Amino acid sequence: MIVDSIYLQDDNFDLVAAIKCASYYRRGKSADYVSDFLSPKPSELEAMYESYIRWVDVAVDPVMCSTLGGKIVRGLAGIPSEGPVLLVGNHMMLAMDGVPPLLSKFWIKKNIMVRGMAHPMFFERFKDISVFDVGMMTGGVPVSPRNLYRLLSLKSHVLLHPGGGEGSASSEDEPEFVRMAARFGAKIIPFGVVGEDDVLQLLLDCDDQMKIPPLKALIEELTSETVRLRSEAEGEIGKQILYYPVFLPKLPGHFYFLFGKPILTEGRKDVLRNKDKAQEMYFEVQTEIEKCIAYLKEKRDPYRNLLARLVYQASHGFNSQVPTFNI
Protein backbone atom coordinates (compact mmCIF):
# COMPACT_ATOMS: atom_id res chain seq x y z
CA MET A 1 0.00 0.00 0.00
CA ILE A 2 1.40 3.39 -1.01
CA VAL A 3 0.45 6.38 1.12
CA ASP A 4 0.69 9.91 -0.25
CA SER A 5 3.44 11.81 1.57
CA ILE A 6 1.06 14.76 2.07
CA TYR A 7 -0.94 12.68 4.55
CA LEU A 8 2.19 11.57 6.38
CA GLN A 9 3.16 15.21 6.89
CA ASP A 10 -0.17 15.92 8.58
CA ASP A 11 0.21 15.69 12.37
CA ASN A 12 -3.45 14.70 12.68
CA PHE A 13 -3.14 11.75 10.29
CA ASP A 14 -2.90 8.37 12.04
CA LEU A 15 -1.53 5.77 9.62
CA VAL A 16 -2.18 2.83 11.98
CA ALA A 17 -5.80 3.88 12.46
CA ALA A 18 -6.22 4.27 8.69
CA ILE A 19 -4.89 0.73 8.14
CA LYS A 20 -7.33 -0.66 10.73
CA CYS A 21 -10.33 1.16 9.28
CA ALA A 22 -9.49 0.03 5.73
CA SER A 23 -9.19 -3.62 6.85
CA TYR A 24 -5.62 -3.81 5.54
CA TYR A 25 -4.50 -5.41 8.79
CA ARG A 26 -5.46 -9.07 8.43
CA ARG A 27 -4.43 -12.33 10.02
CA GLY A 28 -5.46 -14.27 6.92
CA LYS A 29 -6.10 -13.83 3.22
CA SER A 30 -9.44 -12.12 3.77
CA ALA A 31 -10.77 -9.73 6.39
CA ASP A 32 -12.06 -11.33 9.58
CA TYR A 33 -13.87 -8.75 11.71
CA VAL A 34 -13.64 -10.89 14.85
CA SER A 35 -10.02 -12.05 14.89
CA ASP A 36 -8.48 -9.07 13.05
CA PHE A 37 -9.67 -6.59 15.67
CA LEU A 38 -6.99 -4.75 17.64
CA SER A 39 -8.16 -2.73 20.64
CA PRO A 40 -7.63 0.98 19.92
CA LYS A 41 -5.01 2.88 21.84
CA PRO A 42 -6.16 5.69 24.20
CA SER A 43 -4.89 8.25 21.69
CA GLU A 44 -6.95 6.63 18.92
CA LEU A 45 -10.08 6.64 21.08
CA GLU A 46 -9.53 10.27 22.00
CA ALA A 47 -9.04 11.29 18.35
CA MET A 48 -12.17 9.40 17.31
CA TYR A 49 -14.18 10.96 20.11
CA GLU A 50 -13.06 14.49 19.36
CA SER A 51 -13.56 14.23 15.60
CA TYR A 52 -17.01 12.63 15.57
CA ILE A 53 -18.61 11.35 18.76
CA ARG A 54 -18.21 14.56 20.80
CA TRP A 55 -20.59 16.39 18.49
CA VAL A 56 -23.16 13.62 18.77
CA ASP A 57 -22.79 13.79 22.56
CA VAL A 58 -23.32 17.55 22.56
CA ALA A 59 -26.40 17.21 20.35
CA VAL A 60 -28.17 14.38 22.19
CA ASP A 61 -26.47 14.55 25.64
CA PRO A 62 -27.11 10.85 26.42
CA VAL A 63 -28.52 9.97 29.83
CA MET A 64 -27.34 6.55 31.02
CA CYS A 65 -29.08 4.50 33.71
CA SER A 66 -28.67 0.87 34.74
CA THR A 67 -30.14 -1.60 37.22
CA LEU A 68 -28.09 -2.55 40.26
CA GLY A 69 -29.44 -4.87 42.95
CA GLY A 70 -32.94 -4.47 41.53
CA LYS A 71 -32.81 -0.66 41.70
CA ILE A 72 -32.37 1.81 38.85
CA VAL A 73 -29.24 3.91 39.31
CA ARG A 74 -27.63 6.72 37.36
CA GLY A 75 -24.67 5.58 35.23
CA LEU A 76 -23.39 2.12 34.28
CA ALA A 77 -22.73 0.60 37.70
CA GLY A 78 -25.19 -2.20 36.94
CA ILE A 79 -23.20 -3.46 33.96
CA PRO A 80 -20.93 -6.45 34.76
CA SER A 81 -17.26 -5.70 34.06
CA GLU A 82 -16.43 -9.32 33.21
CA GLY A 83 -17.76 -10.95 30.07
CA PRO A 84 -19.31 -12.62 28.31
CA VAL A 85 -22.13 -10.07 28.37
CA LEU A 86 -24.84 -9.69 25.74
CA LEU A 87 -26.51 -6.26 25.56
CA VAL A 88 -29.87 -6.69 23.81
CA GLY A 89 -32.00 -3.67 22.99
CA ASN A 90 -34.37 -1.91 20.64
CA HIS A 91 -33.00 -0.47 17.40
CA MET A 92 -33.80 3.11 16.46
CA MET A 93 -34.34 4.30 12.90
CA LEU A 94 -30.71 5.31 12.43
CA ALA A 95 -28.29 3.28 14.56
CA MET A 96 -25.56 5.85 13.95
CA ASP A 97 -27.47 8.22 16.28
CA GLY A 98 -27.55 5.98 19.31
CA VAL A 99 -24.69 3.51 18.98
CA PRO A 100 -21.63 5.86 19.07
CA PRO A 101 -22.68 7.54 22.37
CA LEU A 102 -23.39 4.12 23.89
CA LEU A 103 -20.01 2.74 22.85
CA SER A 104 -18.15 5.84 24.04
CA LYS A 105 -19.79 5.84 27.47
CA PHE A 106 -18.78 2.22 28.00
CA TRP A 107 -15.11 2.80 27.25
CA ILE A 108 -14.95 6.15 29.08
CA LYS A 109 -16.88 5.14 32.21
CA LYS A 110 -16.21 1.39 32.39
CA ASN A 111 -13.10 0.83 30.25
CA ILE A 112 -15.12 -1.75 28.31
CA MET A 113 -14.87 -2.13 24.53
CA VAL A 114 -18.33 -3.22 23.38
CA ARG A 115 -18.35 -5.21 20.13
CA GLY A 116 -21.35 -3.97 18.19
CA MET A 117 -23.06 -6.31 15.71
CA ALA A 118 -24.53 -4.68 12.59
CA HIS A 119 -26.31 -5.77 9.44
CA PRO A 120 -23.77 -7.16 6.92
CA MET A 121 -24.86 -4.49 4.44
CA PHE A 122 -23.34 -1.85 6.74
CA PHE A 123 -19.91 -3.28 5.94
CA GLU A 124 -20.66 -3.20 2.23
CA ARG A 125 -22.40 0.14 1.71
CA PHE A 126 -21.10 2.59 4.31
CA LYS A 127 -17.33 2.40 4.06
CA ASP A 128 -17.00 6.04 2.99
CA ILE A 129 -18.77 7.68 5.93
CA SER A 130 -17.31 8.53 9.33
CA VAL A 131 -19.61 6.25 11.32
CA PHE A 132 -18.06 3.27 9.52
CA ASP A 133 -14.62 4.23 10.88
CA VAL A 134 -16.14 4.39 14.37
CA GLY A 135 -17.55 0.90 13.86
CA MET A 136 -14.24 -0.49 12.64
CA MET A 137 -12.14 1.12 15.37
CA THR A 138 -14.46 -0.16 18.11
CA GLY A 139 -14.66 -3.71 16.79
CA GLY A 140 -17.90 -3.76 14.81
CA VAL A 141 -18.84 -7.19 13.43
CA PRO A 142 -21.40 -8.35 10.83
CA VAL A 143 -24.26 -10.02 12.67
CA SER A 144 -24.43 -13.79 12.23
CA PRO A 145 -24.76 -16.81 14.55
CA ARG A 146 -21.13 -17.77 13.84
CA ASN A 147 -19.77 -14.34 14.75
CA LEU A 148 -21.89 -14.15 17.90
CA TYR A 149 -20.57 -17.59 18.92
CA ARG A 150 -16.98 -16.44 18.42
CA LEU A 151 -17.43 -13.17 20.32
CA LEU A 152 -19.05 -14.84 23.31
CA SER A 153 -16.33 -17.49 23.34
CA LEU A 154 -13.84 -14.60 23.70
CA LYS A 155 -15.84 -13.35 26.74
CA SER A 156 -16.65 -10.10 24.95
CA HIS A 157 -19.31 -7.52 25.71
CA VAL A 158 -21.55 -7.72 22.64
CA LEU A 159 -24.21 -5.28 21.46
CA LEU A 160 -27.13 -6.87 19.60
CA HIS A 161 -30.34 -5.48 18.13
CA PRO A 162 -32.45 -8.52 17.21
CA GLY A 163 -34.59 -7.83 14.18
CA GLY A 164 -32.52 -4.76 13.33
CA GLY A 165 -35.53 -2.72 12.27
CA GLU A 166 -36.80 0.64 13.38
CA GLY A 167 -37.84 0.55 17.03
CA SER A 168 -37.67 -3.21 17.21
CA ALA A 169 -37.14 -4.87 20.54
CA SER A 170 -37.01 -8.34 19.10
CA SER A 171 -37.49 -10.38 15.98
CA GLU A 172 -40.07 -13.04 15.26
CA ASP A 173 -37.32 -15.48 14.48
CA GLU A 174 -36.40 -18.24 16.90
CA PRO A 175 -34.45 -16.89 19.90
CA GLU A 176 -31.07 -18.16 18.76
CA PHE A 177 -29.20 -15.47 20.70
CA VAL A 178 -30.75 -16.76 23.95
CA ARG A 179 -29.47 -20.29 23.34
CA MET A 180 -26.09 -18.90 22.29
CA ALA A 181 -25.87 -16.90 25.53
CA ALA A 182 -26.79 -19.99 27.57
CA ARG A 183 -24.10 -22.03 25.82
CA PHE A 184 -21.42 -19.68 27.21
CA GLY A 185 -23.18 -18.67 30.44
CA ALA A 186 -23.35 -15.06 29.25
CA LYS A 187 -25.27 -12.42 31.20
CA ILE A 188 -28.01 -10.90 29.04
CA ILE A 189 -28.62 -7.21 29.72
CA PRO A 190 -31.88 -6.03 28.13
CA PHE A 191 -31.98 -2.28 27.51
CA GLY A 192 -34.20 0.39 26.05
CA VAL A 193 -33.31 3.66 24.36
CA VAL A 194 -35.63 6.52 23.47
CA GLY A 195 -35.17 10.02 22.08
CA GLU A 196 -35.05 9.61 18.34
CA ASP A 197 -38.48 11.22 18.03
CA ASP A 198 -36.81 14.40 19.36
CA VAL A 199 -34.16 14.24 16.64
CA LEU A 200 -35.97 13.05 13.50
CA GLN A 201 -39.44 13.25 12.03
CA LEU A 202 -40.17 10.17 9.92
CA LEU A 203 -41.75 11.14 6.60
CA LEU A 204 -41.74 7.91 4.59
CA ASP A 205 -41.41 4.43 6.05
CA CYS A 206 -40.99 1.20 4.09
CA ASP A 207 -44.70 0.83 3.31
CA ASP A 208 -44.89 4.41 2.04
CA GLN A 209 -41.82 4.01 -0.16
CA MET A 210 -43.09 0.78 -1.70
CA LYS A 211 -45.93 2.84 -3.22
CA ILE A 212 -43.47 5.14 -5.04
CA PRO A 213 -41.91 3.35 -8.08
CA PRO A 214 -38.35 4.87 -7.91
CA LEU A 215 -38.09 4.23 -4.17
CA LYS A 216 -39.57 0.77 -4.55
CA ALA A 217 -36.88 -0.03 -7.13
CA LEU A 218 -34.18 1.16 -4.70
CA ILE A 219 -35.59 -1.02 -1.91
CA GLU A 220 -35.64 -4.04 -4.23
CA GLU A 221 -32.04 -3.34 -5.25
CA LEU A 222 -30.85 -3.08 -1.65
CA THR A 223 -32.72 -6.20 -0.61
CA SER A 224 -31.40 -8.21 -3.56
CA GLU A 225 -27.85 -7.39 -2.48
CA THR A 226 -28.40 -9.36 0.70
CA VAL A 227 -28.90 -12.58 -1.27
CA ARG A 228 -25.17 -13.18 -1.49
CA LEU A 229 -24.84 -12.49 2.25
CA ARG A 230 -27.44 -14.97 3.39
CA SER A 231 -25.02 -17.85 3.83
CA GLU A 232 -23.74 -15.90 6.85
CA ALA A 233 -26.81 -13.80 7.65
CA GLU A 234 -29.13 -16.59 8.59
CA GLY A 235 -32.68 -16.35 9.87
CA GLU A 236 -34.27 -12.92 10.29
CA ILE A 237 -31.33 -10.96 8.86
CA GLY A 238 -31.49 -12.90 5.63
CA LYS A 239 -35.23 -12.18 5.28
CA GLN A 240 -35.24 -8.45 5.99
CA ILE A 241 -36.37 -5.81 3.53
CA LEU A 242 -33.77 -3.05 3.47
CA TYR A 243 -34.59 0.59 2.90
CA TYR A 244 -33.38 4.10 3.70
CA PRO A 245 -35.99 5.91 5.83
CA VAL A 246 -36.95 9.38 4.60
CA PHE A 247 -36.94 11.79 7.52
CA LEU A 248 -36.82 15.47 8.47
CA PRO A 249 -34.16 16.55 11.01
CA LYS A 250 -35.42 18.27 14.17
CA LEU A 251 -33.70 20.28 16.87
CA PRO A 252 -31.90 17.55 18.85
CA GLY A 253 -33.20 16.32 22.18
CA HIS A 254 -31.91 13.96 24.83
CA PHE A 255 -31.20 10.28 24.24
CA TYR A 256 -32.09 8.14 27.25
CA PHE A 257 -30.67 4.66 27.88
CA LEU A 258 -31.84 2.27 30.58
CA PHE A 259 -30.08 -1.07 31.06
CA GLY A 260 -32.41 -3.46 32.83
CA LYS A 261 -31.99 -6.31 35.26
CA PRO A 262 -29.31 -8.80 34.14
CA ILE A 263 -30.69 -12.17 33.08
CA LEU A 264 -28.35 -14.99 34.10
CA THR A 265 -27.89 -17.95 31.76
CA GLU A 266 -25.06 -19.82 33.47
CA GLY A 267 -26.14 -23.36 34.26
CA ARG A 268 -29.34 -23.05 32.22
CA LYS A 269 -28.88 -26.24 30.22
CA ASP A 270 -32.66 -26.43 29.91
CA VAL A 271 -32.55 -23.38 27.62
CA LEU A 272 -30.16 -25.24 25.34
CA ARG A 273 -32.19 -28.44 25.21
CA ASN A 274 -35.77 -27.24 25.49
CA LYS A 275 -37.20 -24.92 22.84
CA ASP A 276 -40.06 -23.84 25.12
CA LYS A 277 -37.60 -22.83 27.87
CA ALA A 278 -35.59 -20.84 25.34
CA GLN A 279 -38.79 -19.13 24.21
CA GLU A 280 -39.63 -18.26 27.83
CA MET A 281 -36.27 -16.58 28.34
CA TYR A 282 -36.62 -14.82 25.00
CA PHE A 283 -39.97 -13.35 26.09
CA GLU A 284 -38.40 -12.36 29.42
CA VAL A 285 -35.78 -10.36 27.52
CA GLN A 286 -38.43 -8.82 25.27
CA THR A 287 -40.62 -7.86 28.24
CA GLU A 288 -37.70 -6.24 30.06
CA ILE A 289 -36.81 -4.18 26.99
CA GLU A 290 -40.40 -2.95 26.70
CA LYS A 291 -40.41 -2.04 30.42
CA CYS A 292 -37.20 -0.03 29.96
CA ILE A 293 -38.68 1.86 27.01
CA ALA A 294 -41.93 2.59 28.89
CA TYR A 295 -39.99 3.84 31.95
CA LEU A 296 -37.87 6.21 29.86
CA LYS A 297 -40.85 7.60 27.94
CA GLU A 298 -42.57 8.39 31.22
CA LYS A 299 -39.50 9.97 32.82
CA ARG A 300 -38.25 12.24 30.03
CA ASP A 301 -37.49 15.67 31.51
CA PRO A 302 -37.77 19.41 30.69
CA TYR A 303 -34.15 19.52 29.46
CA ARG A 304 -34.75 17.04 26.66
CA ASN A 305 -34.63 19.95 24.17
CA LEU A 306 -31.20 21.20 23.00
CA LEU A 307 -32.12 24.88 23.48
CA ALA A 308 -33.13 24.26 27.09
CA ARG A 309 -29.79 22.53 27.75
CA LEU A 310 -27.79 25.31 26.09
CA VAL A 311 -29.59 27.95 28.16
CA TYR A 312 -28.79 25.98 31.32
CA GLN A 313 -25.13 25.60 30.37
CA ALA A 314 -24.84 29.27 29.41
CA SER A 315 -25.55 30.17 33.04
CA HIS A 316 -23.82 27.20 34.72
CA GLY A 317 -20.82 26.58 32.43
CA PHE A 318 -20.57 24.66 29.17
CA ASN A 319 -19.07 21.58 30.86
CA SER A 320 -21.69 21.50 33.62
CA GLN A 321 -23.91 18.43 33.93
CA VAL A 322 -27.43 19.24 32.79
CA PRO A 323 -29.97 17.91 35.32
CA THR A 324 -32.38 15.20 34.26
CA PHE A 325 -35.23 13.21 35.84
CA ASN A 326 -35.12 11.97 39.43
CA ILE A 327 -34.84 8.23 39.91
Buried (B, 14 or more C-beta within 10 A) or exposed (E): EEEEEEEEEEEEEBEEBBBBBEBEEEEEEEBBBBEBBEEBEEEBBEBBBEEBBBEBBBBBBBBBBBBBEEEBBEBBBBBBEEBBBBBBBBBBBBBBBBBBBBBBBBBBEBEBBBBBBBBBBBBEBBBEEBBBBBBBBBBBBBBBBEBBBBBBEBEBBBBBBBBBBBEBBBBEBBBBBBBBBBBBBBBBBBBBBBBBBBBBEBEBBBEBBBEEEEBBEBBBEBBEBBEEBBEBBBBBBBBBEBBBBEBEEBEBBBBBBBBBBBBEBEEBEEBBEEEEBBBBBBEBBBBBBBBBBEBBEEBBBEBBBBEBBEEBBEEEEEEEEBEBBEE
